[in-house]
Amino acid sequence: MYDYDLLVVGSANADLVIGVERRPGAGETVLGSDLAVHPGGKGANQAVAAARLGARTVLLARVGDDAYGRLLLDSQQAAGVDTVGVLVGGAPTGVALITVDPSGDNSIVVSPGANGRLTPQDVRTAASLFLASRVVSTQLEIPLESVVEVVRNLAPDNRFVLNPSPPRPLPPEVLAACDPLIVNEHEAKVVLGDACVSDRPEDWARLLLAKGPRSVVVTLGAEGALVASSAGVTRVPPVKVDAVDTTGAGDAFTAALAFRLGSGASLADAATYAARVGAAAVTKEGAQVSFPTAEEVDAL
């Protein structure tokens, strides 16, 4: 019996959000809305999204000993996430500067702060959390060497989920552990590098599989998603909603998929559910505050 459905190892940021009529070009200044401050970061987002769906979730992350760090801890605890793995101090809390246009699309610049101090030793020290968790999920807003250490500390029965965001080439050791590797169009192209010789998402998925992951999920925004494994490639239809803010939608998708996989769902079924969760998340402003409960997903 596992204590947790999901262990998330990753970043925790304060999201500083400004709405704009259009994003500025080089050297240009535009006026925006009042500043809104939300708890965010891909790791913290995934943990809250999973917990709101009913997953027993624990977060391994690092925040600063400051107001933003307290905001993040309060948000995790309010959602029901176990924060026993959240380390405090070493640097200021990470910050994400986000602009959102009227269509809901966003641009993000991240200052990693304390996230950059989540070390391989921190991962090794948390070995008991790996043993207590069914699924382990991470991203690339923490040092790559710490992600490698996550892979090396996986328990024999852990299922490993990786969203390589922000994207960068990945070592074979990490790719081989992914089940699945979850990428959007931009991330797929970066991970593939020179191997990206096609404009078809189905081809990206097959090329990514050839790099070593046990399975792959490619998210396609309003076009849905597709899943790929040794059994073949399957399309996941989109869920039509009126998008207000896409911030955190990918994190909600990943969290929902990881949770459902840990519950025994097939990859296609888990991705279908995750698409509904991601769609629900874009109908509200913000990241964590927009994540739906299981009941809200069922009502979508």
N, C-alpha and C positions, 0 to 999 in steps of 0.2 A: 504494500500500500504506500503510495506516494503522499508526502505532505503537501506538495504543490503540483498543480497542473502545468504551470509555466514558470520558468526562471528566465527573466529578461536581464541580460548583461548589456549595459549601454549608457547612453548619454542622458543627462538631465539639464535642461536649459530654461532660462526665463525667456519667453517669447515677447518681444516688444513690437507691437503691430500697429501699422499706420495704413489707413485706406487712402488710395490715390485714384484720381481719374485716369491717369496713365503713368507708367513708370518712366523716370527721367532718363534721358540719354546722357552721354559723356559730357561733363561740364555743365549740366543743366540742373536747375533747382525747380522743384514743383511743390505746391502746397498740398498738405494732406489733412486727414482727420485728426481728432484728438488721439493721443497715444493710449493704447490699451496694453496692459501687461498680463500675460497668461502663463501658467506653468506649461512647459513643453520639453523638447528634446526627444529624439526618436526612441530612446530607451524608456524614459518616463512615460511617453505617450503610449507605447505598446503595453506597458504594465497597467496603466489606467484603463485602456480600452479593453484588455482582457478581463480585468477585475469587474468592470461594469457589465460584462457579458456573463459573469458568474464564475469565472475561472479563479481558482486559488493561485494567487500570483505573488512572487517575490522578486524584488529588484536589487541587482548589484550595480551600484553606480557611485559617483563621487560628486558632492556639491561643496560649495564654499560655506564658511561660517559667516553668513551674511543674510540680509533680508530675502534675497532671491532664493537662497538655499532653504530658508524656513518656509517660503511659499511652496516650494517643490515638495518638501516633506509633508506639509499639511495636505496638499492635493493628493499625494499618494495614499496617505492614511485615510482621508475622507472617502476615497474610492474603494478602500478595503485591501490595498496592497500591503504586504508585509515589508517593512523597511529595515529589517534586521541587517540587510546587506548594504545599506546606503552609508557610505563613509563621508565624513565631514572634515573639511579643511584641506590645506595644501595649496589652494589657489582660490580666486574668486569664482563664484558659480558661473557656468557657461551662459552666454547670452546669444539669442538669435534675433537679428534685425529683419523684420518681415514687412514687405509692402504687398497690399492686396488691391487688385483693380476691380472695376465694377462687374466683370465677368466671373469673379471668384478666383482667377489665377493669381499665383503669388510668386514673388522672388525673395530669396532668403540668403543672408550672410550670417555665418556663425562664428562667434568667438569662443573657442572650446573651453577656456578656463580650466576648472577643476576636472572636466572630462579628460583632458590631456594628461592628467595625473593618475588616472585609473591604470595601475601597472600590472604586469604579469604576476608579481608577488601578491597583489590584492586578489587576483583571480585564484591563485593557488591557495591562499588563506581561506577562501570561500568554498573549499572542496565539498564540505558537508551539504551545501545548497544544491550542488549538482546531483549528489546521491539522493536527495529528497525530492527531485523534480522529474516530471515525465518528459517535458519538452524544454529545450534551451534555445532562446532566440537572441540574436545580437545584430548589430549594424556597424557602420564604420565611422561613427562620430567619436569613437574612442581610439586609442593607438592600435595600429594593425598588429603589433607584437602582442598586445593583450587579447585581440581576437584569436590569434594563433594559439595563445595559452588557453583560451576557452576550449578550443578544439582538443588540445592535448589533455584537458581535464574532464572531458565528457565521460560520464559513467557508461558502462556497457549497454544499458537500456535507454539512454538518452536519445531523443530525436533532435537533430540540430537544424535550425532554421536561420538563414542569413539573408538580410536585405543589404546589399553592398552600397550603402548610401551614406555620404557622398562616394561616388564610384571611383574605383582604382583597380588596376590589375591585382589579381589574387593569387597567392601561392597555391600550388597543387594540393598541399596538405589541407588547406581550408576548403577548396572546391570539392575535394573528395568526401568531405564530411557532410556537405549540404544535402538536406532532404526535406524541403526543397531549398534551392537558391531562388529568391524572389527579386525580380528586376522590372523596372519600367523600360521604355524605349531607350532613353538616354543611358541608363545604367547598363543595359544589354550591350550597347555599342562600345562603351568604355571597357567592359570586362572582356569582350571579344577582341577588341583591338583590330589588328590587321586581318583577323579571321572573319570580320563582319563583311561579307561579300554579297549580301542580299538585303533587299528592303522589306522582305516578308517576315513578320513575326514568327511564323511557323519555322522558318529556316534559322532564325536566331535561336529559338528554343533547341532545335536539333544540334546546332553548332555548340551551344552552351553545354548540352549534355555530353558532347564529345570531349569537353574539357575535364569531365570527372564527376560532376554532381550526380547524386542518385535520382534527383528529380528537379524540375525547373518550373517556375511560374512566371509568365510575362504579363504584367498588367498593362492595359491599353486604354486607360481612362474611360471616356465615354463609349469606347468600342468593346468594353468588357475585359476579358483576360483569356489566356490559354495556359493549359498545363501540359507538361511533357515528362514522360518517363520511358522506361524500356518497353512499356505497353503501347506507346504511341503518343500522339498529340491530340488534345481535345480542346475545343473552344468553350469558353464560359460566357454566356450572353450578358450584356450590360443591363443594369437596372436604371431606368430612366427617372431622373429627378431634376429639379431646378437647383443648380449649384449656386450657393451663396459664398462659400469660402472652402477651397480645397486643402487648406493647411491641415496636416495630420491625417488626411484620408488614407494615404499609403500605410501609415503606422497602424491605423485601425484595421485595415485589410490584413496586414501581416499578423497582428495579434489574434484576430478572429480565426485566421487560417491555422495558426499554430495551436490554438486552443482546440479547434475541431479535430485536427490531426491527432492530438493527444487523447481525444475522446473516442478514437477508433474510426473516424470518417475516412473515406477514400480521398485522394488528393483532389479529384474533380468536385466531389460533394463539398469538401472543405472550402475550395475556392469559390464555389457558387454561393455559399453562405457568407464568405468574406466579402464578396462583391456587394451583397446587400448591406453589410455593416459599413463598408466604405461609402456606399451611396447615401446612407442615412447620415454619415458624418459630414458630408459636404452641404447639407441643407441648413446648417447652423454656422455661426461665426466662431472662430477660435479653433484650437486643437482639442485639448482634453475636455473642455466644456461642451464640445459638440458630439462626443462619443456616445452612442446609443446604449441603452440597456437591452437585454435579450427580448423583453416585451416590446420595446419600440421597433426592434428589427422584425419581429413577427408581425407587427402591424403595418409594416411598410408595403 
